[in-house]
């Protein structure tokens, strides 16, 4: 039953418009990476790492994940078809798990694939490629759970998610380290900085915390979504 829910949500998220738009955004990243790699007047390691941080972790990863994850339970919640999922004789946590897993399945290749190519063509070396793979993958997992819960909690989750990504993570959390602790990006940025061995501003979270906090956030978000799905009236 969980497998059938997973396939159902996977099909509902995979629309041509979503995939094409995000692949186009990923292509922009690759072209920019090529421009960095072909330049002879920049520090490729520093420029490449900053590019993956500002484009990959600040834009592509959260926005792509938001588009898919917020729709997993959010779309049926808004159009009234969530009741058909809710009535299935399966534990609520399995429904949430299927939503998160399907979001990760769709988003991971769309985000990580182009970013790995972009990191490779910057000429920054293998360390940046490894750092990109790890930090982007952790970002997708954390954002998937958070945005699945958001889609279940509020209407117009895409708008609220964009406000979080662009306003909170993009501006407020860049102001000081205290605000940064409440942004997923600060932890994925620290992973990128540690593995690539390149200094980035506000990338001062310990390596252990940079791993654990996003995963804990994912577990908490999944738990909240389970409770919300159990208690809310979906009829």
N, C-alpha and C positions, 0 to 999 in steps of 0.2 A: 504493500500500500504506500509506504514512504517513497519507494522508487517511482511509482506512478505519479505521485504528487510532484516529485522532482522533475520528471519529464514534462508534466503539464506546465509547470512554472517556467521551465527552460524554453518551451515553445512560445509561451506568452511573452517572454522578454525579448526573444530573438526576432526583431522586426528589421526589415531592410533599411529603413530610414535611420534607425538608431545605429546599426552596425556601420553603415556607409558613412554617416557623419563622423563617428568616432575614429574610423580608420583614416578618414581624411585628416582629422586633427593629428593622428599619429604620424601621418606622412609629412605634415608640416614640421614635426619634431625631427624626423630623419633628415629633411632638407636643411634644417637649422644646424643639426649636428655635423653635416657635411661642410657647411660654411665655416663652422668652428675649426674643423679638422684641416681645411684647406688654407686657413689663415696662417701667415708666418710671423705675425706680430703679437700673438697672444700666448700665454701659458696654457697649453692645451689641457693639462690636468686640472688646473684651477677653473678655467672657463667651462670645461666639460662638466665638472662636478656642480658648479653653480647653475648650469643650464638644466641638468637633470633635477636639481632641487626646485628651481623656479618654474620650469615647464612640466616636468614629470610628476613631482610630488605635490606641487601646489595647484596644478591645473588638471592635467590629464587623468591622474589616478582618482582624485576625489570626484571630479565631474562625471567621468565615465561610470564609476561605481554608483554614484547617485542616480544616474539615469536608469540604470538597470535595477538596482536594489530597491529603490523607493517604489518601483512599479510592481515588484514581486507580490506583495500583499496589498500595496496601496491602490493599485488599479481595481482589483476586485472589491476592495473595501469601498471605493467611491462609486462604482457602478452597480453595487448590490449583489454581485455574484459570489462574494466571499462566503455567503451562507452555504453554498454548495460544497465548498471546501470544509467549512466549519462543521457541517453535518456528517462528514465522513468519520467512521469509527476508529480514529487514530488519536493518540495522545497529542496534545497541542504543541508540545515541544518538537515533535517530529514534523509538524507542518512548518514551524519556524525554521527548523534545521534544513528542510527541503528548500525553503525560500532563500536562505543564506547560501547554501551549497550551489543552487542554480545560479545565483548572482555571481558567486566567485568563478564558477565554470565559464560563464559568458565573459566576464570582465577581465579575468587574468590574462588571457592571450591578447586581448585588444589593447591592454595597457602595457604589459611587460614586454611583449614581442617588439613593438616599435621602439620602446625605450631602450631595449638592449641593442638594437641596431643603431639607434642614435648615439648611445654611449660609445659603441665600438668605433663609429666613424669620426668621433671627435678627436681621436688620436691620443686620448688620455691614458690608454693602457688597460690591461686586464683587471686591475683593481677596481676601476670605475664600473666595468661591466658587472663584476661580482656584486659590488655595492648596490648597483641599480637593481639587479635581480632580487636581492634580499629586501631592500627597503621598499621597492614597489610592490612586492608580493605581500609583505606585512601590511602595507597601506590598504591594499585591496581587501584583505581579510577583515581588517578592523572596520573600514568604511562600509563594507557589505552588511555586517551585522548592525551597525549603527543606523544605516539608512533603511534597512528592512524595518527596524523598529519605528523609525520616523514615519515611513509610509503607512504603517498601521495606526500610528498615533494621531496624525494630523491630516487634514485635507490640503491639497496643493503642496504635497511634500517636496516636489521639485523646487518650488520657489523658496520654501524655508531652508532646504538643503543648500541651495545656492547662496542664500544669505549667510549661512554658517561658513561655507567655504570661502566666499569672497570677502565678507565683512569681518567675521571673527578670526578665521585662520589667516586671511590675507592682510588684514590691517591691525586689528586689536592685538592679536597674539604676537605681532612683530614688534610691539612697543616695548615689552619688557619680559623678563624670564618668568615672572609669576603668571602672567596671562598665557604665556606659551605652554605652561604645564597643562593647560586645559584644551590644548589643540593636538590632534593626532599627528599633524605635520611635524611638530617639534620633535617627536620621538622617531619618526621615519627619517627626518633630516639628520638626526644624531647617528642613526644606523649608517646612513649614506656617508657621513663625514668620517665616522670611525673606520669603516671598511675601506673607503677610498684613501684614507689618511690625508685628508684635506680639511683645513679649518673652514668652518661655515659659521656665520653669526647665529647665536642662540642654539647652536648644536652642542649644548653642554650637558645633556642627559647622559648618565652612565650607560654603558653598553648593555648591562643587564636590564635596567629599567626601559631602555629603548626597545627591547624585545618584549618584556613582560607587560608593560602598561597597555600597548595596543591590543594584545591578546586578552588581557583582563577586561578592557573596554568592550571587546567583542562578546565575551561571555556574559557580561552584565547586560549589554544591549539585547542579546538573545534571550536572557532570562526575563527581562522586562517585556519583550514582545510576546513571550509565552504567557505571562500573567495577563497581559492586555488582551490577548486573543481568547483566553479562558473566560475573562470577566465581561468583556464588552458584548453589547447587544448587536448582532449582525443581521437580524431578521429585517 
